[in-house]
Amino acid sequence: MQRDLPIRRTPTQPAEDAWAAPTQEKPRAKVPSLRAGPALDWRLRMLPLLRDPVVSMLRLQRDYGDIVALGTQGSAPVLIFSPDFNRQLLTNPHLFYSLDVNSSDSPLRAPKGSAASVLLSGVAGMNGEKHTQHRRMLMPGFHKTRVDALCGTVAAVTEKHIAHWKPGQTIDLAHEMVELSLSLALSGLMGLQADARQGEKIHYLVERWNKVGMSPQTALLPFDIPGMPYRRFARLSEQLRDEFLDVIRRKRENSVDDGDALSILLDAQEEGGDKLTDTELLGHLTTLFTAGHETTASALTWTLFLLTQHPSVMADLLDELESKLHGAAPTLEQMRELPLLEGVINEGLRLFPPGIWMLRTSTGPFNMGGYEFPSRTHLIFSPAVTHRRPDLYPQPNKFLPQRWETIKPSTYEFLPFGGGPRRCLGATFAMLELRVALPIILQRFRLGIRRGTRVDRAGLVLSFPKGALPVQLSAQDGNFQPAGVCGNVHDLLDFGSGLASLN
């Protein structure tokens, strides 16, 4: 039987003082840390995190509490796991900086002025006043009213994507959701069609650029020489930059607002009246486009997988959808009448948040949990670990959408898209995609996974199944049958009995 990991608390200040100045509390002893021998650098402690981030961090939390350093050296990253620490970190963006591509700490280097550097220079890597200013300019493109207007577009793109699905066909669910989310991003963010020439080309380039850019070989061997993965990444960056610039040029020439985010960004102005430059637009567009489609693809994939493993929940959800929608896509008004759908989406995001962990670096000394830390401390926080706290979510490894009928966690207890002033700009669009796409897919098809299929978790930063996730399509007939799977997905899910343990 799957056992929920117990959490050993590290005592903290009262909530109202949790981020007070260091002088307001007597410092404690040294922060709990993993001891390393003379020959064991803290970087070696990162290897388990790279292999299986969530399980490794859950074990650290169980053994050390809500704050732990990976080593005794001053440069060793500190991992934090409590909502109070999340809040302190995420509400102080001037003290805790995000990593940018031009930083010496960046895992993916790019020469200044190169196409890769420009594409990676979006709002996610900005800090201080520059981040505040640019985020203010970008926000109108993702205002709820603006995003809600894309409801029909999301429905049309989803219908078009699944039109080629046939009962009896076996699809790779993960791949199909990546393809769908890319098409949604092309339409919603750029006003392009996935099957148009330019849309198809950008679709291909983004997929390849993400895959090559996220590979360990590209990060570990950043050499722009023939035959190296980094050379391929550099060339893909140049091609993607040129395509994005062409889209921007055409948008400016047409001067027509197509309802997409890029149309708003072209009109965005700084307080002094200056508009975003093409270089700035490139960075922001890439950040929003790549981050937006990957998070949605992850959420769609895991939520649909969870439903295949919980036939009673799927049956209840289908009853709700058919009684309200009668086979159609939901309108904005109808979304408020689908509480189980909302619970299913939230529970999927809780169990498998798209971003497993995130990193911040302090710009000055600070106090956290009664411990003193110096400037340039690297802090890792994890939505995936926070979401599995039994004090917040009883039976945390179970898929229980009904829990959302009675709980309302804070933004630092439930943070699938981050929190605070740096919360993902595309979160509103991602939620719209989930609320529209899932009902369309589930009313058209019954998804089945063959008994014994291996499902492994993967992903260093973003959560995805490892390899293909084969799913058999049937016409939706409501005949939901349990079919157990194997693989390390059982380490974090309690389906009932006979499951693997973390120990």
N, C-alpha and C positions, 0 to 999 in steps of 0.2 A: 504493500500500500504506500502511495506517495505520502511523505511526511512533510508538512510545512515547516520551514526552517524557523526555529525560535529566534527572536531578536533580543540581543542583550543591549540594553540602553546605555548610552553614555550620558550622564546627567548634564543638563544644560541650564542656562539662566532662565528666568521666567520669560515668557514670550515677548513681553513688552521691552525687555532689555537685551534680547538675544543678539542685537547688532549694535550695542552701545560701544562707545569708545573704549579702548583697552584699559584706560586708567580707572574705569568705573567698576572693575572687578579684579580681584587678586588673581594673578595668573596661576594656573595649575602646574602640575608636573608635566614632563614632556609628553607630547601627543603619542597615543599608542601606535606602534609601528612594527613592521616585520623586521626581525633582526637578520642581518646578513653578515656572513663571515668576511674576512679580508679579501677573499677572491670572488665574492659574490656581490656584484654590483646590483643596485636596485632595478636596473634595466632588465635583468634576467627575471625579476619578479613580474615583469609585464607580460612574459610569454603566456602564462595561463589566461591572462586577460585577453590576449590576442586570439587565443584558441577558442575560448568560450566566455565572453565578457560577463553575461548575466549570472551564470552559475558561479563563476569565480568571485564576483562581487557579493553575491548572496552569502557565500562561505565566509568572506572577509567580514561582512556585517555580523554574521552569527558569532564569529570567534572574537572580534575586536570591538563591536559596537558600531555606533553611527558615525564615527570619524576614525580614520586610520591612515597612516603614511605607509607607502610601499617600501620604505627603507629608512635607515637612520641618517643617511646623508641629507644635507639641507636641500638638495635639488630634487629629492624624491617626491613624486606627486602625492597629494593628499586626497583620499576618497571620502566623500560625505554622503550620508544616506537619509537624513531626516528632513521633514518639511520645513522646520525652522531654519536649518542650514540652507536649504534650497531658497527660501525667501531672502535670507541675508545676502546670498550670492547674486540672485537675479534682480533684486531691487536696488543694487548699487553698481550700475554699469560703469561708473567712472572709477570705481575702485577695483572692479573685477573685469578685465578686458577679455574680449574674444580673440582667438588666434587669427591673424591675417597672413596671406600668402607671402608677404615680404618680410615676415618675422623670421629670425634665425631658428625659432622653435617649430616652424611649419614643417609638417611631414612631406609636403609636396612643394619643392622649390621651383620657381620660374623666373628667368632673367627679367629684370625690370624693363618694361616697355614691350615685352614679347606678347604674342597673341594669348598665350596661356596666362600670363600675369594679368592682362586686361580682363579676360573672361573670369578670372578668380578674384577680381577686386570689387565684388558687389557689397551690398550693405551688410551682409553677414560677417564680413571681415573688417568692417569699420569700427572705430571706437571713439569715445569722447564726443565732442561737439559735432564732429563731422558725421558720426553715426546718427546723432539726434536730428541734425539738419536734413540729411538725406532720407531718413525714415519718414520725417514729416512730409517730405515731397512725394514719397511713394504711397503713403497711406490712402489718399483718395481713390487710387486704383483698386483698392481692396476693401473699400467701405461696404458694409453689409448691403445697403441698397443697390450698389453697383454690382456686387456679386450675385445677389438674388435675381437680377435681370438676366443672368446667364442660365437660369434654370432650364429654359426651353432648349438652349444650345447643348447643355449637358445631356438632356434626355435624347435629343436627336443623335448626338455622337455615339451614345451608348447603344441605341437601337441599331444604328448603322454598323457598329463594330460586331455585335452579336448576330447580325443577319446571316453571317456565313456559318454559324454554328448549326449542327444538325444532330437530332437524336441518334444515339448509337455511336457518335464520334467521341474519341478520347482527345482531350486537349491538355496542354501544359498550362495549368491555371496561373502559375506565377508569370510565365511569359505573356499570356493573354492579358493579364492585368497591367503589366508594364506597357504593352502595346496600347491598351485602352487609355491608360493615364497619360501617355504621350500624346495621343490624339486629343484628349480633353485639354491638355496644356496648350497645344497648338491653337485650338479654337478659342479657349477662354483667355489665354494670356497674350496671344499674338494675332488672333483673327484669321488664322490660316486653316485650311483643310488638310487632313493627313494624306489624302489621296491626290492632292494637287501636286504639281511638279516640285515647287519649292518646299511645301510642307513635307512631302515624302523625303526630300533630301535632308532637311533639318532633322526629321524623325530619325533617319539612319545615323546622321552624324552625332546627335546627342547620345544615342544608345551606345555607339562605339566610343565616344569621348568619355562617357562615364565609366565604361568597363575598363578601358585602358588606364584612365587616370586613377582609378581606385585600386589598381593591381599593386601588390607589394613590390613587384619588380620595378615599377615606375618610380615609386617613392624611395626605394633603397638604392637605385642606380640611376640618379638624375643626370645622365650624360647624353647629350644630343649628338650622338654618333650613329652611323648606319648600323642597322641590325638590332639596336637597343629599343626596348619598349618606350623609353622616354622620347626617342626620335619620332615614333609613331604618334605619341601624345602631342608633341609639338606641332606636327603636320596637321593632325585633326583639329587642333586649336586654331590654326590659321584658316582652315576651311570653314569651321564653324563661325569664326569671327566675320569672315567675308559674307557668309549667308545672313547672319544677323544684321550686319551693316546694310545689306541690300534691302532687307525687310524694313529697317528704320527709314532708309531713303525713300522707299515707295510710300510708306505711311505719311511721311512729311509732304510728299508731292501730292498725294490724294487729299490730304487735310479732311478726312472723313472719320468720324468717331464710329467704329464698328462695334462698340460695346465691350471690346477686349481691354485688358489692363494696359497694354502698350499704348493705346490711343490716349489714355489718361497720362501716362508717363511722359509722352511727347509734349504735353502742355504743362507739366509740372515746373514750378518756378521756385527759386530760392527767395528768401525774404527780401533780398536786394533787387530782385527782378530778373536774375540770370536763370536761364533754363539749363537742364541737364545737358552736358556735352555728349557726343556720340560715344566717347570712351566710357563715361560714367553709365550711360544707358546700357552699353554692352555688359558691363559687370553686373548691374542690377538685373538685367533681363536673364542672364545666364543663371544667377543665383536663384531667382524666382522660378525659372523654368525647370532647372534640374532638381532643385529641392522639392518643388511642388509636385512634380510627377512621381518622384521616387517615394515620397511619403504616402501618397494616395495609393500607389501600386502595392506597397507593403500592407497598408490597412485593408484594402480590398481582398488581397490574397489570404491573409490570416483570418479575417472575419468569415469569409466563405468556407475556409477549411474548418474552423470551429463549428460552424453550422452543420457541416457534413458529419461531425462526430457527436452531435447532440440532436438526435432526431425529434425529441419531444419539443425542444425549443424551436426547431425549424417548423414543426407542424403548427405550433401556436403562432409563430410569426407569419406563416403563410395565411392562416385564418384572418389575422389582423389586416394584412395587405389586401387580400381579395375582398374582404368586407368593406373596406374603405375605397380601394382603388379600382376594383373590378378589372384588373389586368392592365390598367393604364399607368403611366408614370405619375408620380405624386406632384401636385401643385404645391406652392409655398404654404397655402392655407392647410392642405391635407397633412403636411409634414407634422403639424402640431397635434394631429389626431392619431399619431402612430407611436405611442409610448414604448412599445416593445422594440420596435425598430431602433429607437434612440438608445434603449438599454443595450441592445445587441452591439451597436456601433461603439458605445462607450466601453463596454466590457471587452470588445476586441482590442480597442486602443489601450485599455488598461493592461491586458495580458501581453500584448505585443506592440508596445509603442514603437512607431517607426524609428525614432532616434533612441538607441540603447543607452548611450552616455554622451556627455558633452564636456568640454574643457574650458576653463577660465584661468586667467593669470592675474595675480594681484599687482597693482601698480604701487602699493605702499604697504606698510605693516598693518596688521589687523588682529582682532581677537575673534575667535570662533569657538563656541562651546567651552569658554574659559581658558583656552590655549592661545598663546601668543605665536603669531606667524610673521615672518619677514616679507619684505617686498619680493616680487618675482616668485611667489609660491604658486605652483600649478595645482589647481583644484579640479577634480573630476566629480560630477554629479550624475546620477542615473535615474531617469524616469522609470526605467524597467524595475529597479530595486525599490524605489519609493512606492510603486504601484503594487508591490507584493508584501507590504507591511500588514500583518494580521490585526494590528490595532486600528488600522484604517479600513481594511477590507478582510473581514473574517473569511476563513477558508480561501486564502488568496490564490491558490493554484486551481481553483474551480471556476468554470465558465458559468456565471450566475447573472444573467442580464437583469433579473428581477431585483437585484440589490439596488439598482438605480432608481427604483420607485421610492426608496426611503432615505437614500444618502445624497448629500450634496457637498462633495469635497471641495476644499479651497483650490485655488490655481497652483498652489505649491505642494498639494497632495495628489493632484491629478494634472499632469502636465505633459500630455503626448506631443504637444507642439512647443514645448518650452514655456517660459513664463516671464512676467515682468516686461520692462521696456523693449526687450529683445525677442519677445514672443514671435514666432513665425508669422510673417505677414500673410502668407497664403493659407493660414489655418481656416479662415472662413470659406474660402473656395474649396479646400479639401473636404470640409464637412458637407458642403453642398453636393459635391461629387458622390460622397458615400450615401447621402440620403436619397439621391436620385438613382444612381446606378444599381445599388443593391436591390431595391424593389423591382426594377425592370428585369434584372437577371433572374431573380428568384421566382417571379411569376411566370417566366417563360420556360425555365429549365429546372429539373431536379439534378443536382450534382452528386455524384457518387464516387467514392474512393474504394478501390478493390481491397478486400481484407488482406492484411499483412504488408501493405505498401509501406516502404520505409520513408519516414518524414523526419528530416534532421533540420535543426535550426542552424542558421549561418548568418554571417554578416559581422563586420568589425564595428561599424558605427550604425549602419542601417540594418534593420531586421528583415531577413528574407529566408525562405526555405533554401536548403542546399540542393542545388541541381533542379531537375524537373519535378513538378508536382502533378502527376497524371490524374486527371479527373474525367470520369465518363459522364456524358450528357444524356439525359432522358427528357422526354416531354414532361412538364410538371404535372404529376398525377397525385402528389401527396403521399406516395408510398415510401415513406422514409424508414430505412432500415439501418441499425447500427452495424458498422464494419470497422473493427479495430485496426489501427496502424501500429507499426513499430518505429523505432528510431529515437534519437535523443530529445524529441519534442516532449516525451514523457517526463523528462527531468523537471519540466516547469508546468506540467498540466496534470491534474488529478481527474482521470476519467472514471475512476471507481476502484478497480482492484488489479493486482498483478502488475503494477507499474514499477519502473526503475526508481531507485532512490538516488539522492545526491551523494550519499555516502558510499 
